[in-house]
Amino acid sequence: MFGICARAKKRLLDIYNRVFAVRIRVVVIGPEKSGKSTIVNRMFKGRLRCVRKQRDGCIYRYDEDHTSYVVYDMCGRRSSRARLDYLYKRCDVVLYCVDASSASGEWARAREEVKSVVYRNPWTKRSMLVLGTKNEKKGALGCMEIVQNLGLLDINGMEISCFSVSAEKNTNIEYIGSWIRKQRSSLEWLWGARTIRRWWRLDSPKHEA
């Protein structure tokens, strides 16, 4: 009996979240060994639920305060351009992680990756947060140096922010969540528009018997 009640409660909660909760889709990309997964788990306080594992990453979910976060944590190995473009268009915000203590060659590759994703999708503007991870390491660059190394000032027409963070020292992790929540006001309007369009399609004559 308890099991039935628990399943019914979960089902009702899922229905509520589908209708009323704002869904924020976050894609996390960046070079291999840039600390993406560690940062993501620390940011959501280890309460992410893995809903699906894929060859090139994991999909997590986290529900909080009428907001449902869907997090696509991509592996650092080079994914196909088609896959990156698909996730970029599907998400609401982008977190790009790069090791702040990387060698110069790594910065060049990261710069090429950021710009290629943005310029291949000129009609899709997504807010992006660049995270310079592992800032506790010797030689780690600060935010202005990260911005310059990635050429972020050359990208126009979209919001790009940059934080210097450390999962090991728990430095500035709380600001990541604050930044994502700041995007919520614009995303609430988009989510409402998506919901209305879904209802409109369901009520349209072609769905009637």
C-alpha positions in Angstrom: 0.0 0.0 0.0 2.8 2.4 0.9 4.5 1.6 -2.4 1.3 2.5 -4.4 0.9 5.8 -2.5 4.6 6.7 -3.1 4.2 6.0 -6.9 1.0 8.0 -7.0 2.6 10.9 -5.2 5.6 10.8 -7.6 3.2 10.7 -10.6 1.2 13.7 -9.3 4.5 15.6 -8.7 5.7 14.9 -12.2 2.4 16.1 -13.7 2.6 19.3 -11.6 6.2 20.0 -12.7 5.3 19.4 -16.4 2.5 22.0 -16.2 3.6 24.6 -13.7 7.4 24.3 -13.1 9.8 26.3 -15.2 12.2 23.9 -16.9 15.8 25.2 -17.4 18.0 23.1 -19.7 21.7 23.5 -19.0 24.4 22.0 -21.2 27.9 21.7 -19.7 30.7 21.5 -22.2 34.4 22.0 -22.3 37.8 20.2 -22.7 38.6 16.9 -21.1 39.7 17.1 -17.5 38.4 20.6 -17.0 36.4 19.5 -13.9 32.9 19.8 -15.5 31.3 16.9 -13.6 32.8 17.9 -10.3 31.7 21.5 -10.7 28.1 20.5 -11.7 27.7 18.1 -8.7 29.1 20.7 -6.3 26.8 23.4 -7.7 23.7 21.3 -7.2 25.0 20.1 -3.8 25.3 16.5 -4.9 21.5 16.2 -5.4 21.4 15.6 -9.1 19.4 12.5 -10.3 20.9 10.7 -13.2 18.1 10.0 -15.6 20.1 8.7 -18.6 23.6 7.8 -19.5 24.8 8.2 -23.0 28.0 7.5 -24.9 29.1 11.1 -24.8 27.7 12.2 -21.4 25.0 12.0 -18.8 21.6 13.7 -18.4 20.7 14.8 -14.8 17.7 16.3 -13.2 17.2 18.5 -10.2 14.0 20.1 -8.9 13.9 23.1 -6.7 11.4 26.0 -6.0 9.1 25.4 -8.9 12.1 25.0 -11.2 13.1 21.8 -12.9 16.8 21.7 -14.0 17.8 19.3 -16.8 21.6 19.1 -17.0 23.4 17.7 -20.0 27.0 16.9 -18.8 29.0 16.2 -21.9 32.3 14.2 -21.9 35.4 16.2 -22.6 36.3 14.0 -25.6 35.6 15.7 -28.8 31.9 15.2 -29.7 30.7 15.5 -33.2 29.8 19.0 -34.4 26.3 17.8 -35.1 25.9 16.6 -31.5 27.2 19.9 -30.0 25.0 21.9 -32.3 22.0 19.9 -31.3 22.6 20.4 -27.6 23.4 24.1 -28.1 20.1 24.7 -29.9 18.1 22.5 -27.4 19.5 24.1 -24.2 18.5 27.4 -22.4 21.9 28.2 -21.0 25.5 27.0 -21.6 28.2 26.4 -19.0 31.6 26.2 -20.7 34.3 24.9 -18.3 38.0 25.3 -19.0 41.0 24.6 -16.6 42.3 28.0 -15.6 45.8 26.6 -15.3 45.8 25.1 -18.8 48.8 25.4 -21.1 48.7 27.8 -24.1 47.9 25.0 -26.6 44.8 24.1 -24.6 43.6 27.7 -24.6 43.8 27.8 -28.4 41.7 24.6 -28.7 39.1 25.9 -26.2 38.9 29.3 -28.0 38.3 27.4 -31.3 35.6 25.3 -29.7 33.7 28.2 -28.2 33.7 30.3 -31.3 32.9 27.4 -33.7 29.8 26.5 -31.7 28.6 30.1 -31.6 29.3 31.0 -35.2 27.9 27.8 -36.6 24.6 28.7 -34.9 24.2 32.5 -35.6 20.4 32.5 -35.2 20.5 30.7 -31.8 21.5 33.0 -29.0 22.1 31.3 -25.7 23.4 32.9 -22.5 26.8 31.4 -21.7 28.7 31.3 -18.5 32.4 30.5 -18.9 34.0 28.9 -15.8 37.7 29.0 -15.2 38.0 25.9 -13.0 40.8 24.8 -10.6 41.7 28.4 -9.7 43.5 27.0 -6.7 46.3 25.8 -8.9 49.5 27.7 -9.4 49.5 29.7 -12.6 45.7 29.8 -12.9 44.4 32.7 -14.9 42.0 35.3 -13.6 38.7 36.2 -15.3 40.1 39.0 -17.6 42.9 36.8 -18.8 40.4 34.0 -19.5 38.1 36.4 -21.4 41.1 37.5 -23.5 42.4 34.0 -24.1 39.0 32.8 -25.4 38.4 35.9 -27.4 35.0 36.4 -25.7 35.0 40.2 -26.4 34.8 39.4 -30.1 31.4 37.6 -29.7 28.5 40.0 -30.1 24.8 39.6 -29.7 24.7 37.3 -26.7 25.3 37.4 -22.9 28.6 35.9 -21.9 29.8 35.9 -18.3 33.0 34.6 -16.7 33.7 33.3 -13.2 36.9 31.9 -11.7 35.9 28.9 -9.5 37.4 26.0 -7.6 35.5 22.8 -6.6 38.4 21.8 -4.3 38.3 25.0 -2.3 34.6 25.6 -2.9 35.4 29.0 -4.3 32.6 31.0 -6.1 30.5 27.9 -6.6 27.4 29.5 -5.2 27.5 32.3 -7.8 27.0 29.7 -10.6 23.5 28.9 -9.3 22.8 32.6 -8.8 23.7 33.3 -12.4 21.4 30.5 -13.7 18.6 31.7 -11.5 19.0 35.2 -13.0 18.2 33.8 -16.4 14.9 32.5 -15.0 12.8 35.6 -15.7 13.3 35.5 -19.5 13.0 31.7 -19.4 9.7 31.8 -17.6 8.2 33.7 -20.5 9.7 31.2 -23.0 8.4 28.3 -21.0 5.0 29.8 -20.8 4.9 30.3 -24.5 6.0 26.7 -25.1 3.2 25.4 -22.8 0.6 27.5 -24.6 1.8 26.2 -27.9 1.5 22.6 -26.7 -2.1 23.2 -25.4 -2.9 24.9 -28.7 -1.8 21.9 -30.7 -3.7 19.6 -28.5 -6.9 21.6 -28.9 -6.5 22.2 -32.7 -9.1 20.6 -35.0 -6.7 18.1 -36.5 -6.6 16.4 -33.1 -10.3 16.1 -32.8 -12.0 12.8 -33.5 
